[in-house]
Amino acid sequence: MVQIPPYIHPGDTVGLVSTASIIVPEVVEPAIELLQSLGYKVVVGKHLYDRYHQFAGTDLQRAADLQAMLDNPDIKTIFCSRGGYGSLRTAELINWQKFINKPKWIVGFSDITALQAKVNQLGIASIHGVMPRYFLQNGQTSQGFQYLLDALNGKNLSYEIEKSQYNRVGTASGPVIGGNLSMLYSLRGTPYDFDPKGKILFIEDLAEYLYHLDRMMMNLKVGGQLEGLAGLVVGQFTGMKDHETKFGKTAEEIIYEAVAEYKYPILFNFPAGHHENNFPIKFGTESHLQVSNSISTFTQ
């Protein structure tokens, strides 16, 4: 049974930490101001803006910041500042015991998939959702951030999704797992790999070559990771690339072909990932997927 961290409310303290690549103050400060304007107290990591080559500080510095956030009983939610690369290196240096004893929400996406994979294995829910750069759009709170607040405040999430020609009709219930496909692929064969049985898998990605997308999907298929799923939710595959000699299939066609022999429902065009609309998903929690020939629904 998954543990659901306590939901948060104005007056609570939240943390902001860098677990991966460099982030600059001008990206983060508007997000801090927004959270404070909504009544939250914000604690930032000591090394939030540090630089060590492409990383936001050394592995030890990033891990020290995350450890402090995990161990601080006053901090109710941890927002990751950005993705990029480095979260797996950070996760490997963490002692998770106090977090297990007193869970809290960890929020992020992209490279943060590595942290969420670990949290999932610990039996604790997390949130795939927007990070500071995407809290605001054109000076206004983004729809993704508004939904994220709903999720953190304990409200049910319910999305209606337009039909896609690649959808497969059906219903499914089960906990949601997944995240960035490149990260999931990189975690194959490690203790962070996911157990597919009875799960609804969510995937998204950014700027990958189409042939490499096919390689990743074939890896999951041959490895048995696609067979036992209850359902598949396909998020945004943004800025996909091709060579001069064309691969010959779209991202949607590649994904559909990889799961064509299975019977579970598939929902394409879910508004989450590296896209201006990045709606939150509570990983690990019981979810319901209904895919129809018209409007489909995803609820948590």
C-alpha positions, 0 to 999 in steps of 0.5 A: 500500500502506497504512503500518501504524504500529508497534503499542504496548506498556506502557512506550511513550509516548502523547500526548493532544492537543486538535484541536477543541472545549474539553475539561475536566480532569475528563473527561481526567484519569481517562483519563490515570490509566487509561493510566498504570495500564496502564504507558503514559507520557502526554504532554499537549499544552501547550494541552490545556485552553485556551479560545478561544471554543468551541475548545481554544485558537486554531488556531495553538495546537491545531496547535502541539500536534498538530505537536509530537506528530507530530514527537516520535519518542518518542510512539507513539500520539496520542489526540485528547481530543474532537471537536466542531469544529475539526480541519479548521482544525487539519489545514490548519496541519500539516506532515506530513513527519515523520509520513509518514517515521515514522507513528504511530497517531492515534485518535478519531472524530466531528470527528477524521474530518477528520484521519483523511481526511488521514492516509488520503490520506497512505497511513497507517492510523488508528483510529476509536475511543473518546476519553477521555470513553469510556475508562471506564463506571461506573468500569470500562474500557469495552468500546470501550476494551478493544478499542481497546487490542487494536487498538493492541497489534496484535491482530486485531479480529473482531466478530459483529453481529446481523442487521438487516432492512436488511442486504444479504447478501454478502462484501467485502474491502478497506480501510475508510474513512469516519467521521462522515457530516456530516464526510465530507459537509463534505469533499466537493469538497475535497482531503480527499474520499475515493476510494470505488473498492474500499473498504468505507465506514463511516458514523455520525452524531449528532443530525441531522435526517432530511431532512439525512441524506437530503441527505447520502446523496443528495450521496454518491450523485449524486457517485458516492461510493456506486457503486464501493464494495466494501461499506457498514458503517452504524454508530450514527445516534444521536438523529436528529431530525425536524420537526413535518411528518415526513420519513416515513422512518427513518435506516435506510430513508434509507440503504438507499434511497440504495444500493438499486440497488447490489449490494455487501453492507451491514451495519447496526447496527455498534456504532461511533459516538456510542453507549456501544458504540464499537468501534474500526475501523482505517481504511485496513487490509484488512478482511473483511465477511461479511453473512448472514441471521443473524450477520454478521462484520467482521474486520481 
